[in-house]
Amino acid sequence: METKSVVFEVKDFSKQSRTAVIAHAVYGNIDRVGDISTKGMFSSSWARQDEVSFYFNHNPELVPGKVVRTFEDEQKAYTEVKFGNWQLGNDVMEMVEFGVIKGASFGYETEKKDFIDKAGKKVRVLRQVKHFETSLLTVPPANPLAGVVSLTKQESKLNELKAALERMEHFCNNSSASDETILKMRDEIKQAKKYLSSDDTVSTPLITDGGTSMGELKDFATQLHLLTLKL
């Protein structure tokens, strides 16, 4: 299963009915891994009534509620969810209200695709996918396949991650969420900060300077990506 993430956008969020409509995909743009999502790519899966799950950070053990329906317009695909009346459902609703949720994502399997040339680069165009799940994410994804050339060029993403971690800490200090959720978030914040502060990663020299190998950079990016998925 592959995953794709977008900046969090929610509409029709209601604490009274415990529902929200989440934009989980954006059409027509080249994403961080060089793919283009297209209108209608979910249609076959939705018509087959493939089961679509609702997860927290792509973790099938963390289910904050259920999918009510899926639909699309010309620009985006949406998942309407109902938050469960249990602790994780309550916690994630509070995270949405508090502004801690920073991304939405969908898990899928490619069924039909083709390739086009954009500015001399081959771009995969997704024409039909099987939609497995929609997730809410606490940290914007830092995808290690996004063409890491140097960590200097990743400064904006790292700063975005730092800001998200600060927001999560504020949430932990002021939230009425369950102890289990707070403890897990604090542990993952601690791990993320350890990676971010270990070697002043933002100022890591360019690969062409001989200071850092491509393998080391990809390894760091992979570690960062794994942390964002767990947070």
N, C-alpha and C positions, 0 to 999 in steps of 0.2 A: 504494500500500500504506500502511495506517495501522499504528500501533504502540501498544501499551499496556504499562505497566510496573507491577510490584508489588515490594514489599519482598522481598528474597531469602530464600527458604526452601528448604532442601535436606534430603532424607532418604535413607537407604540409600546414603550416600556411601562408596565403597570404593576405596582406592588400589590394593588388590590386583587387583580386577577392572576398575579404571578406569571405574567406572560411578557414576551419581548420578541420583536422581529429583528434578526441579526443579518446584516449583509456579510455573506461568507465568501463571495467571489466577485471579482471585477472583470468585465469583459473588455477586450480590445487593446489592452496594454501589454507590453513585454514585461514579464515579471523578473524577479531577481535571479532566476535560474534560466532565463532566456526562453520562456514559454509564453504563449498567448492563449488565454481562455476565451471561448466564444459562446455567444448566445445559442442556446439549444443543446449544449453539450451534456446537460443533465437530463434532457427530456426522456430519453429511452429508459434510463435508470428509474426515474420517477414514474414513468408509465408502467414499468414492470412492478412497481411498488416494492422495490428493494428496500430493505430495512435501513433506515438512517438513524444512527444513534447520536446522542448529545453528550459530549464529554467535556471535562475540564483539563486543559493542557494535553490533549490527545491520550489521556490515561483512561483505559476502559474500566479501571477500578474506581474512577472518580466520576460519578454520574450525577450531575446537579438537577436533572429533570428529563423531560422527553421532548421529542420533536412532534409538533402538532401538524405542520404542513411545510412544504417547500414550494417556492415559486420564483419567477424571474421577471425582469423588465428588460428594456433594451440595453441597459448598462451593467446590471448586477444580478446576482442570484441571492436569494434570501432563505433563511430558515426561521420559522416561527417556533418558539420553544415555550414550554410551560415548566416553571421551576417547581421541583418537588417540595412537599411540605415536610422535609427532613433537614438535618443540620447543614449538609453541603449545599442543598438548594437555597437555604436561608443565607449561608455565607456568600455564595456566588452572587445572589441578588444584591447583597450589601456591597460587594466589590464593584458591581456595575454602577450602583448609586454613588459610591465613593470615588469612582474614577480610576480604580486600580486596574480594571480590565483594559488592556492596551491593544489586543488583536483578536481577530476571529480567523478560523482556519477550517479547511475541509480535508478529509481523508478520501482518497479516490484510487481507482485503478483505471488506467488508460485502455480504452477499447478501440477507438479510432483516432487517427492523427495524420497529419501531413506536415510537410516542411516547406518554408518559404525563405527567401533570401532577403535580409534586411541589413543594408549598409555593409554588405560583404560577409555577414554572419548568418549561419543557418539557424532558423528559429522554428521550434516545434509549435504547431498549432493544434490545440486539443479540440477535436470535433465531437467525441463521444466518450464519456467516462461513467464508471459505476461509482455512485456516491455512497460512501460507507458511513461517514460521520461528520458532524460539525462540532468544533471545539471553541471555547473561549480561552484566551491566553492572557496571562498576567504580565508578560514581558514581550515587547516587540521582537520578532524572530531575527536572529543574526545568522543568516544562512551561509554555511561554509563553502557552498558551491557557487557563490555569487562572484567569483573571479577575484579572489584575494591576491593582490600583487604586493601590497605592503600594509602593515597595520596603521601606518600614517593615514592612508586613504580610508581607513575604517573609523576615523576619529568621530565623525558625526554619529555613527551607529553606536559606538562605545559610550559617547555622551548621552545618547538617548537611553541606553541601558542603565547608566548610572542614575539618570533622572527617574526612571521607572523604579529602580531599587529604593530610592529615597521616598517615592510615593508609597511603595509597599511598606516601608518601615513606619511611615506615618499612619498607615492603615492599621498595622499591628498594634501601635501604641494607643489608638483611639477607637478601635473597633470592638463591637460586642460579638464578633464571630467566635466560633467554638475554639477551645484551647487546642484541639488537635490541628485545626487549620492554621492557627497562629504559630504554633510550634514548628510545623512543617515549613511555613513561609520563612520564619526566622532562620531555620537551618539552611535553606536554599539561598537566602540573602547572604548569609555568612560565607557559604562556598563561593558564590559569585564574586563577592568582594575580595576574597582571597586571590582569585584569578586576576581580577582587575588591578589589584595593587601590587602584584608580585614583582613586576619589572618595569613599571612605567610604560605599559604596552602601547600607549598612544604615540610615544615618540620613538618606537622601534624603527631602525633605519630601513631604507629601501633595500630590496633584494639585490638590486644592481650594485649596491655599495658593498656587498659581501658580508653584511652584518648578520643577516638572518636567511636561512634557507627556506625555499618554498614549502618543504615538508614541515618545518617547524611552524610556519605561519598557518598552514592548513590544519595542523594538529591543534594549535591554539583556537582557531576558529571553530573547529569541531567541538572542542571542550565547551566553548562559549555557547554554541548552538544547543548542545545537550543540556546545559544548565537552563537555558531559556525555555526549553520544552518541559523541564521538570518543575520550573517555578510556578 
